[in-house]
Amino acid sequence: MRDITYPFVIVTAKTAFKALGQRFQMSGTEHVPRKGGVLLACNHISYVDYIYAGLAANPSKRYVRFMAKREIFDHPVGGPVMRSFHHIEVDRADGVASMHNAVEYLRAGEAVGIFPEATISRALEPKGIKTGAVRIAAEAGVPLLPVIVWGTHRMMTKDHPRDFSRGKTIAIKVGEPMHPTGDDPVAETAELHRRMVALFDEVISDYPADEQPPGSWWLPARFGGSAPTLEEAERLDAEEKRERAAKKAAKRAAMRDK
């Protein structure tokens, strides 16, 4: 694929990272092959995850084509930018078409990124994941790499104000490849989740202690932080989903009444 925007944006982003005084802890990037299709399955804790998760493939000189929800592509500014990066539009009402597109990209030798949790984890640790990642990797016949990003949520995530103050550490860790067969997507998804949780625990352990003191909102409850537990986060997600559905219903009713 021809990339004009992507290289320029990467250079610009790295300049911004330096301006923000961000420090990077990167490990396991050698698992990203220099060529050939590969699927990166990333945890999701922030609205800017895809900007940083793509750095996992930077040492291998790869551009990652992320699967992202259709609403971003519908935005008058975000849409053209996403398409210029050759990212993959995901229509939640027609997930099959999105999966086929991802498989085509992978078979063409592209690196594709997916967030198997689908939405941001309010608990800040990996929550339940969908089977799409292992099914896509199996159908395309490519390796599946678990990826953990950490620190991005301190800038921009759900339920908290934005904070782009200087000096944050960003951790990116890539795990060893899986080779899904698709024979048992549920079991293979469980294994992917297990690996992501194990990587996540390692990242938390290696992260600077002075940047995640006990009680911090950006630290998971399991590690002594004040973030919601996975169960509490699930309840909050359900409430948000109900509120969103109610707003849509009210909007449709208002339009019918006009």
N, C-alpha and C positions, 0 to 999 in steps of 0.2 A: 504494500500500500504506500502511496505517496504521502509523506508527512511534511507539511509546511508549518502549521501552527504549533504542533507538539514540541519540536526542538526549541523553538523560541520561548514557549511557556515554561519549559523545564529550566532553562537558563534564568528566566525571570523569577521563577519560584525559588531557585537556589539562592539568588541574590536577596530575596525577601527573607529566607531562612537565616541568612547571615545577619541581616539588618535586625532581626528579632532576637539575635544572640542564641539561636537554638543549637543544642548539642544533640548529636545522633549516636545512638547505640544500635549498631547493625550487626546481625549475625545470621549465618546460614544462607546468605545470598548466593553462595557457590552452588546451591541446589537448583537455581534457575538456569536452565540450559541456554546456551548462546544462540541456538537456532532450533526450529521445530516447534510444533504446537505444545502449549503447556497451560494448564488452568490453575490460577492462584485463588485459593479460597481464603478470604480475609474476614477477621472479626469486624464488628461494626459498633463503634462507640462515639462517633463524631460526624458532623456534617462535612468535615474536610478529610475524611479517611482516604478517599480515593486519590487525593493529591499526594499523600504521604505513602500509601501502600504501593503505589507505582514505583517508588524508589527501590523496592525490593528487587526489581529487574534492572535497575540502572547499572550496576556493575557488569551485567551481562550485555549491556548496550541494547536492551529491549524496550519497546514501548508497549504498555499494557492497555488493552482495549476493555474497559470496564462495562459490565452490564449495569444499567441504571434505569430507574423508573421513568416512564413516559412523560410524567409531569415536567421533568427537567428539560426534556427535548421540546416540550411545548412552549417553554419560556422564550420570549423574543430575543434575549441575549444568550441565555444558557444553551438553547437549542443549537444555534449555529456553531457555537464553540464545541459542544459535545460531538456534533457530526464531523467537525474538522479534525477531531482526535480519532475518528472512526470508532467511537464507543458504541455500545449495542443497546438499543432501546428495548425496554422491558414493559410490555403491556400486561398488567396483572390479570386482565380479563382474557388474555390469549397467551398464556405462558408457553404453550407448545411452539408457537412461531418464534418466540425469543430464543428458546432452546435450540431450535434448528439453526438460527442465525449464528449462535455461539459455536455450534458444532462445525458449521461451514468455515468460520474464522479459524478455528483450531486445526481443521484439516488442511487449511491453506498455510499453516505454519505460524500462526499468530499466538501471542501470549494474551490470554484473556483473564480478566479479574472478575470475581463474583463474591457477593456478600451473602453467604448461605443463611444467615439469620434473617435476612430480608429487611429488617428494620433495626434502628439503633437500640442497643441494649441499655436500658435505664439502670440495670444492675452493674453495668460496666464490665461484666465478665461474660464469656460466651454463654448464650442461652440456647434454647432448642434450635436446631437448624433443619432446613429443608433437604429433600433428597436430590434436588436439581443438580447440585455440584457433581456428585458421583455419577449420576445418570449422563450428564453432558460429557464428562471425562471418559466414561466407558464407551459411549457411542462414538466419540471422536478418536478413541484409542490413544489418548495422551496422558502423561503423568499429571497427578493432582497434588499441588503443594499447599499445605496449611500455612497461613501467614498471620502473625499477630502484630498489630500496631498498638502502641500505648503512649499516652501523653497528648494525643490529638484532642481528646475530650476536654482537656483543660482550657482549650481555646474556644470550642464551639460545639455544644451538645444540647440535648433536650433538657428543659426545666432549669437552665442556669444561664446567667448573662455571659455574653462574649468577653473573652479576656485574651488579648493579644500582647500582653506585657512580655518583656524580654526575659530570656534566660531559662526557658523550659527545655527539658530533655525529651526527645522523641525516640522511642525504641521501636525497632522493626526486626522481627525474628522470623526466619523461614525454616520450616521443618523439612524433614526428609520426604521424598516423593511417595505417594500412594499410586497404585495402579489398579483402579477399580475395573471389575469385569462386568458389572451390571447384573450379575446373577442374583444378588441379594442386596438391592439398594438400601434397604432399611439397616441391615447389619453394617454395610460399608459406610453409611452415614453416621452410624453410632461410633465407628472407629475413627472417622474424621473428627467428630466432636471430641472424642477422648484425646486425640492428638492435639487439637486446638487448646483444650483445657490444660494439658500438660505443658505446652509451650507458653501459654498465658501465665501459669504459675512460675515458670522460669523467668519470664520477663519481669514480673512483679518482684521476684527475689533479687534480680540483678539491678533494678532501677534504683537511682539514688535515694537513700532513706530520708534525706533532708527535704526531698520534694514530695514525699507522701507520708507526712506525720499522721499518727493515729487520730481518727475522727474526721479526717479530710473528706469533703463531699466527693472528691474525685477518686477515692479509694474504695474498692468493694467492701461490703460488710464482712465478708469472709476473712478479710485481711485487716480488720479493725477500723475500717472507714465507715462513713455514715451514708454511703450510697444505699439505695433500696436493695433488699435481698431479691433473689430471682423470683420468689413468690410474690413479693410486694410489687416488683416491676411488672409482673404479668397482670396483676390487678390494675395497675395504672394504665397499662397498654389497653386493656379491655375497656376501661372508662373512656380513654381517649377515642377509641374506635366507635363507641356508642355515641359520644358527643359529635364526632365527625359525621356519622350517619344521620343524626338528628338535624344537624345544620343543613346537610344536603337535602333531606326531606322537606325541611322548612323552605328552602330556596326553591325547590320544585313546586311546592304548593303556592308560593308567592307568585311564581311565573304563570301558573295556571289561572290564578285569580285576576291577572291583569287584563 
